[in-house]
Amino acid sequence: MDNQLYELKVKDKQSFIKFLDLLRLDFLQHPETWENKTLPDFLEALASYAEDIQGYYDNTDANVDAEKAAWSTFADIFKGAKVYE
């Protein structure tokens, strides 16, 4: 797992773009860590994780309201879709 992907603080559009670049590199360099390796599987997981993201925030005491999406929320959804079943 690439630490940069998880250490990057996504706060605005530019950092979200950097995050997406790191996510792509993570897939290319570490495909074995991805549960959802095809685009249809990834998009299905992305939709499911977007629906369930509030539970993740609640369980980790993140104090984030997913109904008020921010660039960081989008990044969290993409990270979760990487491994969501």
C-alpha positions as CSV (number, residue, x, y, z in Angstrom):
1,M,0.0,0.0,0.0
2,D,1.3,3.4,-1.0
3,N,1.5,5.6,2.1
4,Q,1.3,8.8,0.1
5,L,-2.2,7.8,-1.0
6,Y,-3.4,7.6,2.6
7,E,-1.3,10.4,4.0
8,L,-2.3,13.0,1.5
9,K,-4.8,15.4,3.0
10,V,-7.5,16.2,0.4
11,K,-8.7,19.7,1.0
12,D,-9.4,21.2,-2.4
13,K,-9.7,20.4,-6.1
14,Q,-5.9,20.4,-6.7
15,S,-5.2,17.9,-3.8
16,F,-8.1,15.7,-5.1
17,I,-6.5,15.6,-8.5
18,K,-3.2,14.6,-6.9
19,F,-5.1,11.9,-4.9
20,L,-6.6,10.5,-8.1
21,D,-3.1,10.3,-9.7
22,L,-1.8,8.5,-6.6
23,L,-4.8,6.1,-6.7
24,R,-4.1,5.3,-10.3
25,L,-0.5,4.6,-9.6
26,D,-1.5,2.5,-6.6
27,F,-3.6,0.3,-8.9
28,L,-0.8,0.0,-11.4
29,Q,1.9,-0.8,-8.8
30,H,-0.1,-2.8,-6.3
31,P,-3.1,-4.5,-8.1
32,E,-3.0,-7.3,-5.6
33,T,-4.3,-4.9,-2.9
34,W,-7.4,-4.0,-4.9
35,E,-10.6,-6.0,-4.4
36,N,-12.3,-4.4,-7.4
37,K,-10.0,-4.7,-10.4
38,T,-12.4,-4.0,-13.3
39,L,-14.2,-0.8,-14.0
40,P,-17.7,-2.2,-13.6
41,D,-16.7,-3.8,-10.2
42,F,-15.0,-0.6,-9.0
43,L,-18.0,1.6,-10.0
44,E,-20.4,-0.7,-8.2
45,A,-18.2,-0.6,-5.1
46,L,-17.9,3.2,-5.5
47,A,-21.7,3.6,-5.5
48,S,-22.1,1.2,-2.5
49,Y,-19.4,2.8,-0.5
50,A,-20.8,6.3,-1.2
51,E,-24.1,5.0,0.3
52,D,-22.3,3.6,3.4
53,I,-19.6,6.2,4.0
54,Q,-21.4,7.8,6.9
55,G,-21.1,4.5,8.8
56,Y,-17.4,4.6,8.2
57,Y,-17.2,8.1,9.6
58,D,-19.3,7.2,12.6
59,N,-17.3,4.1,13.4
60,T,-14.0,6.0,13.3
61,D,-15.3,9.0,15.2
62,A,-14.3,11.2,12.3
63,N,-16.9,13.8,13.0
64,V,-17.8,14.2,9.3
65,D,-21.3,14.7,7.9
66,A,-21.3,12.9,4.6
67,E,-24.4,14.8,3.5
68,K,-22.1,17.9,3.3
69,A,-19.6,16.4,0.9
70,A,-16.2,17.9,0.6
71,W,-13.2,17.0,-1.6
72,S,-11.9,14.8,1.2
73,T,-15.2,12.9,1.3
74,F,-14.9,12.1,-2.4
75,A,-11.3,10.9,-1.8
76,D,-12.5,8.7,1.1
77,I,-15.2,7.1,-1.1
78,F,-12.6,6.3,-3.8
79,K,-10.3,4.8,-1.2
80,G,-13.1,2.7,0.2
81,A,-14.2,1.5,-3.2
82,K,-10.7,0.1,-3.8
83,V,-11.5,-2.7,-1.3
84,Y,-15.2,-2.6,-0.6
85,E,-17.2,-5.8,-1.2
